[in-house]
Amino acid sequence: MNTKKMVITAGLPYSNGDIHVGHIAGCYLPADIANRYFKLNGRETLYICGTDDHGVAIVLSGLKEGKTPQEMVHHYHERQRKAFEGLDIRFDAFGSTSKNPFHKELSNDFFLKIYEKGYFTKEKSLQFYDEKEDMFLPDRYVKGDCAFCDAKDQTGDQCENCGKILDIDVLKNPRNAISGSPVGKKETVHWYLDLSKAGGEVKKWLETADMRPDTKAYVESLLQTGLVKRSMTRDINWGLPVPLNDPDAKNKVMYVWFDAPIGYISNTKELLVSQGASETAYHDWWKGDAEIYHFIGEDNTVFHCVIWIAMLSVHGGYRLPTGVIVNKFMNIKKGDAIEKISKSRKNAIWILDYLADGNDPDYLRYYLTINAPEKSRSNFDYDEFMALCNSELADTLGNFINRSLSFSLKFLGDHLPIYDKTLMTKEDHEHLESMKKCLTEVDSCFQAWSSRRAMIAIFDFARLCNKYFNDKAPWSTRKTSMELTKVTLALSLQSIYFLGAVLRPFFPQKCKSILQIFGVSDDIPWQDALKFPAGDTPLHKMEILFKKIEAEEVAP
């Protein structure tokens, strides 16, 4: 059994806006589910995240909202934290790159190590410049048309449609992404990371990195096309100052995508120090023999699978990630139209709004998992959301648990039935075997980083439970043979226990209630899912787990 420490990270969200369902489906929920699974399997894990506080995103959004960068960071850090907590997404650390006491030091160390090893080149270049605002605009806050595929409304660093890296020379019709004003170009000096010099290290890492085949193929295509120099500094006043004794470095800060992934490390260090550990304790997680997995959305692939790998390789003092788990985008379906989730289009489903309306977080955890964009983009469909929650959560899972428990309490009393195993039929043995197969399949899915397929396997078994209960018809057998009825109800209750155990990564609070039926703690080891409570164990009543939802409860 693998006993290595395990770091699981989710991409740091910019602290300039609220969290919507696309964010959750992209990386935060899959990472949370995986983290819970591995913890239950006895792995020592840390789930690390936090807000990405620097860069022009914060500055421009602050100008729009009438807030300073510091005010933006404080405001949205707290709102994002509440959104994650409301959905039962539990980070071990949710830090802040602008407030973390170790982040600047670690980022400076990265920058200087890379500089000293000759991987930075100082070059003059033309940059986007907004004359009206009298400021340079980093690429992500310039929008225009992709020169490769002609996709409209693309940011100046990467096309979301074709995935190609864009720059000032290939973005057509550039404009300020916030104001919409046309932007020009102005000469400046920046430090560029020569990715081509680290291409061999990136390629070597890619050979053994754990990731989905489509992600690996995409990164391989980038390597085949050839890596280029990328500017790692910016001309703005909000960020980490470039730590060079050079007049041209004055008033320049590190590129937000340079210091952001370092936040995984600095947030780990801050967490451990806050727990009383030494300032070098984080080495065990980032320099030792731990496994490191990054969960990200597809738009962050280049940054995590090329730039970050190059930075780590050149620095030389840290482990490279074991794997990068990339999910695609989730769009939203409105009528017959499929739209990209967008604040400006007013079609986003904001997590804080969903929770404020009194909606159950587990309905959303379920739907965003069963509809997860693991291999292809998916769509949030209100009608499908309601239909699946009602049919799968209320009818398939909730109904089986409710009627099995209620029937047993009514006709056999408040203890787990003691039954004669010699009376078990072929169907009874097959049902127990299907439970074992389900656990094997779920384990296989998690090892392949597919929480979606794991959930499908569990609900397939839940449907078998309903079929088993219906086929055995205890309402009939109780009139002719209470001993046979005990077999049926005992196995049905064992199935409830099993479902409560294996659904814990998905529905931690609901499963706590399920396991309390048997007086069992919700932190039992994962392998104990098949170690059923002994006969005559006291049974406890339980409230209805999932109530059906009506259209008006979830309508946009």
Protein Blocks (a to p, Z undefined) as FASTA:
>chain_A
ZZbdcddddddddffbccdfklmmmmmmmmmmmmmmmmmnopacdddedddfedjklmmm
mmmnopafklmmmmmmmmmmmmmmmnopacfbdcdfklmmklmmmmmmmmmmmmmnopac
cddddddddfklopacdfklcccddfklopghiafkbcfklopacdfklmghiacfklop
acdddddddddddfklmmmmmmmmmmmoccdfklmmmmmmmmmnopadddfbdcdfbdcd
dfbdcfklgoiacdfklmmmmmmmmmmmmmmmmnopafklmmmmmmmmbdcdddddfklm
mmmmmmmmmmmmmnopaccdfbdcddddddddehjbccdddfklopaccfklmmmnopaf
klmmmmmmmmccfkbccdddfklmmmmmmmmmmmmmmmmmmmmmmmmmmmnojadcdddf
klpcfklmmmmmmmmmmmmmmmmmmmnopaklmmmmmmmmmmmmmmmmmmnommlmmmmo
mmlmmmmmmmmmmmmmmmmmmmmmmmmmlmmmmmmmnopafkbcfklmmmccdehiacdd
dddfbdcddfklmgZZ
